[in-house]
Amino acid sequence: MIELEGLTKRYGTKIAVDHLSFQVRPGVVTGFLGPNGAGKSTTMRMMLDLDNPTSGTVRIDGKHYRDLAEPLKYIGALLDAKAMHGGRSAYNNLLCLAQSNRIPASRVGEVLDLVGLTAVAKKKSKGFSLGMGQRLGIASALLGDPEILMFDEPVNGLDPEGIHWIRNLMKALAAEGRTIFVSSHLMSEMALTADHLIVIGQGKLLADTSMADFIQQNSRSFVRMRSPQQERLRDVLHANGFVVVEAGHGALEVDGATTEKLGELAAENGLVLHELSQQRASLEEAFMQMTAAAVEYHAHGTDVHGGAAAPGPQWGPTSEGA
Ligand SMILES: Nc1ncnc2c1ncn2[C@@H]1O[C@H](COP(=O)(O)OP(=O)(O)OP(=O)(O)O)[C@@H](O)[C@H]1O
């Protein structure tokens, strides 16, 4: 368990992290999202005592990081995969880390095997590709077999096989009851990996909620219908009080209804349907909807909503009521 209370970081007049309070719980993968410059890396650095908070606290299983005797056995982190000593082999990089945390040398071979780097264990890490460096960083995070793991952009530079591997690794580690905290800019990937989300914007907490609730609360959900008898279908829907939007290509979009209800209504009226499908926005659309006002760096002349069909933004933290 990781607990943040009122965590704040100022750089001069800039508030990078603004009174952040949340908990990262064991047994699930928690995604950490926010637009560029939102304060994710600063927050993660403070969690690992790599940066001092201006105010507020972070507790790792109830303790401050600097009070953990052998921190790698409590919390493993991949923050910057390039932080390894390039002149040392993959094996020696991990061995140094293991020795400083009284971790047996046999564990080095185990984690190299786990991340698929056994064949290049003796090679200097400066010759590693981005993906290999990322795997080495993940190996170092796993070295102490910690209960808590933090990954900043872990799929950066990984090929599809590597992305699949890290996704399953994170899920498996969470299923073992570990606390997994992961940031990523790849929304499609996050949607497949995370169960719970912490979203920040301009250093402030915007959401602390389950993935399903986040998408539901920040996007429009509707049923899409197509029929060769479109006009009659529209009349029937109107007569039954539904709000119908013409979506082009002969499709109608109906808000606030289930596919069951609309299918039955069509059948009662002898209407043929070619399509009846529940549509829900993606995590990416929901994310852009929520963070639109908190984006620090906009590209000029670009619609940041990317055509997301959604009502006006909802502000303030959302919560599962946990
Ligand atoms: N050492 C520093 N000195 C001054 N400002 C800083 C420093 N580190 C970060 N910042 C500022 O703090 C804010 C948060 O930065 P941070 O890197 O934590 O955001 P982020 O969410 O990780 O961004 P990204 O997604 O782009 O990596 C930014 O406005 C950044 O410019």
The ligand as an SDF file (V2000), in Angstrom:
LIG
                    3D

 31 33  0  0  0  0  0  0  0  0999 V2000
   13.3630   20.3860  -11.6810 N   0  0  0  0  0  0  0  0  0  0  0  0
   12.3380   21.1510  -12.0680 C   0  0  0  0  0  0  0  0  0  0  0  0
   12.4190   22.4930  -12.0440 N   0  0  0  0  0  0  0  0  0  0  0  0
   11.3970   23.2750  -12.4350 C   0  0  0  0  0  0  0  0  0  0  0  0
   10.2080   22.8060  -12.8870 N   0  0  0  0  0  0  0  0  0  0  0  0
   10.0740   21.4730  -12.9380 C   0  0  0  0  0  0  0  0  0  0  0  0
   11.1180   20.5710  -12.5410 C   0  0  0  0  0  0  0  0  0  0  0  0
   10.6760   19.2910  -12.6990 N   0  0  0  0  0  0  0  0  0  0  0  0
    9.4100   19.3970  -13.1860 C   0  0  0  0  0  0  0  0  0  0  0  0
    9.0530   20.6890  -13.3320 N   0  0  0  0  0  0  0  0  0  0  0  0
    7.7500   21.1970  -13.8000 C   0  0  0  0  0  0  0  0  0  0  0  0
    6.7650   20.5760  -13.0180 O   0  0  0  0  0  0  0  0  0  0  0  0
    5.6460   20.2200  -13.8120 C   0  0  0  0  0  0  0  0  0  0  0  0
    5.3730   18.7200  -13.6680 C   0  0  0  0  0  0  0  0  0  0  0  0
    6.4020   17.9960  -14.3420 O   0  0  0  0  0  0  0  0  0  0  0  0
    6.4440   16.3980  -14.4170 P   0  0  0  0  0  0  0  0  0  0  0  0
    7.6780   16.0210  -15.1940 O   0  0  0  0  0  0  0  0  0  0  0  0
    6.3020   15.8380  -13.0610 O   0  0  0  0  0  0  0  0  0  0  0  0
    5.1340   16.0820  -15.2540 O   0  0  0  0  0  0  0  0  0  0  0  0
    4.6940   14.7050  -15.9640 P   0  0  0  0  0  0  0  0  0  0  0  0
    3.2510   14.5480  -15.6540 O   0  0  0  0  0  0  0  0  0  0  0  0
    5.6110   13.5980  -15.5550 O   0  0  0  0  0  0  0  0  0  0  0  0
    4.9000   15.0670  -17.4800 O   0  0  0  0  0  0  0  0  0  0  0  0
    5.1980   14.1050  -18.7590 P   0  0  0  0  0  0  0  0  0  0  0  0
    3.9460   13.3360  -18.9900 O   0  0  0  0  0  0  0  0  0  0  0  0
    5.4570   15.1060  -19.8450 O   0  0  0  0  0  0  0  0  0  0  0  0
    6.3890   13.2690  -18.4170 O   0  0  0  0  0  0  0  0  0  0  0  0
    5.9570   20.6600  -15.2240 C   0  0  0  0  0  0  0  0  0  0  0  0
    5.3680   21.9070  -15.4760 O   0  0  0  0  0  0  0  0  0  0  0  0
    7.4640   20.7650  -15.2280 C   0  0  0  0  0  0  0  0  0  0  0  0
    7.8790   21.7430  -16.1570 O   0  0  0  0  0  0  0  0  0  0  0  0
  1  2  1  0
  2  3  1  0
  2  7  2  0
  3  4  2  0
  4  5  1  0
  5  6  2  0
  6  7  1  0
  6 10  1  0
  7  8  1  0
  8  9  2  0
  9 10  1  0
 10 11  1  0
 11 12  1  0
 11 30  1  0
 12 13  1  0
 13 14  1  0
 13 28  1  0
 14 15  1  0
 15 16  1  0
 16 17  2  0
 16 18  1  0
 16 19  1  0
 19 20  1  0
 20 21  2  0
 20 22  1  0
 20 23  1  0
 23 24  1  0
 24 25  2  0
 24 26  1  0
 24 27  1  0
 28 29  1  0
 28 30  1  0
 30 31  1  0
M  END
$$$$
